């Protein structure tokens, strides 16, 4: 039996956005919760909370507001795909329908940096998203915050994310 397609969330973005963090597609826990990075072992909220000085246990709407206040937008490369389970490696390549990232960038001209939350997001982006508005934003892959990417410890991930989110290049 084929898995049904899954659908990503709307972007979290406003006029203050300077950096766009792109995931691949929310995992099952996040999809069920209707929230970005909802898996309790995902390090996204602990990392950005540490970087921007907020408690990662704040209510979801407050966490999103804190990110936006720091110029960070969230979205996913895929708007839709077939993926049994949560692992990016299980995304069926021919099933990916990308989000309109170029359109988002055209609307929010202040976004000058795109940061990929892991290799899968970057791979999907390079395969499915083009062309980008000119001038194109600075692109950089950051270590995945997913619990499936346990080869790097919290401090190393936090350091990489600090460099990726808080520097201009």
C-alpha positions as CSV (number, residue, x, y, z in Angstrom):
1,X,0.0,0.0,0.0
2,X,1.3,3.4,-1.0
3,X,1.7,6.1,1.7
4,X,-0.5,9.2,1.2
5,X,1.1,12.5,0.5
6,X,2.1,14.7,3.4
7,X,1.8,18.5,3.3
8,X,4.0,21.1,4.9
9,X,2.9,24.2,6.8
10,X,2.5,27.8,5.7
11,X,5.6,29.9,6.1
12,X,6.3,31.7,9.3
13,X,7.5,35.0,7.9
14,X,7.0,38.8,8.2
15,X,8.6,42.0,7.0
16,X,11.4,41.7,9.5
17,X,12.7,38.5,8.0
18,X,16.4,38.5,7.1
19,X,17.1,34.8,7.2
20,X,15.0,31.9,6.0
21,X,15.5,28.5,7.7
22,X,14.3,25.7,5.4
23,X,13.6,22.2,6.4
24,X,12.7,19.4,4.1
25,X,9.3,18.4,5.3
26,X,8.0,18.3,8.9
27,X,8.2,14.8,10.6
28,X,5.2,12.9,11.7
29,X,5.2,14.3,15.2
30,X,5.3,17.9,13.9
31,X,2.6,17.2,11.3
32,X,0.4,15.7,14.0
33,X,1.0,18.6,16.3
34,X,0.7,21.2,13.5
35,X,3.9,22.9,14.7
36,X,7.4,23.2,13.3
37,X,10.0,21.1,15.1
38,X,7.6,19.5,17.6
39,X,9.5,16.3,18.2
40,X,10.7,16.5,21.8
41,X,14.2,15.3,20.8
42,X,14.6,17.8,17.9
43,X,17.2,20.4,18.9
44,X,15.8,23.3,16.9
45,X,14.0,25.0,19.7
46,X,16.7,24.5,22.3
47,X,19.3,25.8,19.9
48,X,17.5,28.9,18.8
49,X,16.3,29.5,22.3
50,X,19.9,29.5,23.5
51,X,21.0,31.8,20.7
52,X,18.2,34.3,21.1
53,X,17.7,34.2,24.8
54,X,14.3,32.6,25.2
55,X,13.0,29.5,26.9
56,X,12.4,26.7,24.3
57,X,9.4,25.6,26.4
58,X,7.5,28.8,25.8
59,X,4.1,28.3,24.1
60,X,4.6,27.7,20.4
61,X,3.1,31.1,19.3
62,X,5.6,32.9,21.6
63,X,8.5,30.9,20.2
64,X,7.5,31.9,16.7
65,X,7.2,35.5,17.7
66,X,10.7,35.5,19.3
67,X,12.1,34.0,16.1
68,X,10.4,36.6,13.9
69,X,11.6,39.4,16.2
70,X,15.1,38.2,15.4
71,X,14.5,38.3,11.7
72,X,14.2,34.5,11.3
73,X,11.6,33.0,9.0
74,X,10.7,29.2,8.8
75,X,9.4,27.1,5.9
76,X,10.1,23.8,4.1
77,X,11.4,23.1,0.7
78,X,8.7,20.6,0.0
79,X,5.0,21.7,0.0
80,X,4.0,18.0,-0.6
81,X,5.7,14.7,-0.9
82,X,5.1,11.0,-0.3
83,X,7.2,9.9,2.7
84,X,6.3,6.9,4.8
85,X,7.4,7.9,8.4
86,X,9.6,10.8,9.2
87,X,13.0,10.0,7.7
88,X,14.0,12.3,4.9
89,X,15.7,9.3,3.2
90,X,12.2,7.9,2.7
91,X,10.9,10.8,0.6
92,X,9.9,9.4,-2.8
93,X,11.8,11.6,-5.2
94,X,9.2,11.9,-7.9
95,X,6.5,12.9,-5.4
96,X,8.1,16.2,-4.3
97,X,6.1,19.4,-5.0
98,X,8.2,22.3,-3.9
99,X,7.0,25.4,-2.1
100,X,7.2,28.7,-4.0
101,X,10.4,29.8,-2.4
102,X,11.3,32.2,-5.2
103,X,7.9,33.8,-4.8
104,X,8.4,34.2,-1.0
105,X,11.8,35.8,-1.6
106,X,10.3,38.2,-4.2
107,X,7.7,39.2,-1.6
108,X,10.1,39.5,1.3
109,X,13.1,41.3,-0.2
110,X,14.9,41.6,3.2
111,X,15.7,37.9,3.2
112,X,19.3,37.8,2.2
113,X,20.3,34.4,3.7
114,X,18.8,30.9,3.4
115,X,19.9,28.3,5.9
116,X,19.1,24.7,5.3
117,X,18.3,22.6,8.4
118,X,20.4,19.6,7.2
119,X,21.5,18.0,4.0
120,X,18.1,16.7,2.8
121,X,16.7,20.3,2.8
122,X,19.6,21.5,0.8
123,X,19.4,18.6,-1.7
124,X,15.7,19.1,-2.2
125,X,16.2,22.8,-2.7
126,X,19.0,22.4,-5.3
127,X,16.9,19.8,-7.1
128,X,13.5,21.5,-7.1
129,X,13.9,25.3,-6.6
130,X,15.0,27.6,-9.3
131,X,15.4,30.3,-10.4
132,X,15.9,32.6,-7.4
133,X,15.4,36.4,-7.5
134,X,18.5,38.4,-8.3
135,X,20.4,39.0,-6.2
136,X,20.2,35.5,-4.9
137,X,20.4,35.0,-1.1
138,X,23.5,33.5,0.5
139,X,22.9,29.7,0.9
140,X,24.4,27.6,3.7
141,X,23.7,24.2,5.1
142,X,23.6,23.9,8.9
143,X,23.7,20.6,10.8
144,X,20.3,18.9,11.0
145,X,18.5,19.5,14.4
146,X,16.7,16.2,13.9
147,X,17.1,13.4,16.4
148,X,18.1,11.2,13.5
149,X,21.3,13.3,13.1
150,X,22.9,12.4,16.4
151,X,26.5,12.3,15.2
152,X,27.1,15.9,16.3
153,X,26.5,17.0,19.9
154,X,24.4,19.9,21.0
155,X,27.3,22.4,21.5
156,X,28.7,21.7,18.1
157,X,25.3,22.2,16.5
158,X,24.7,25.3,18.5
159,X,28.0,26.8,17.4
160,X,27.3,26.1,13.7
161,X,23.8,27.5,14.0
162,X,25.2,30.6,15.8
163,X,27.5,31.2,12.8
164,X,24.8,30.5,10.3
165,X,22.0,32.6,11.8
166,X,23.9,35.5,13.5
167,X,26.5,36.4,10.9
168,X,25.9,38.2,7.6
169,X,27.5,35.6,5.4
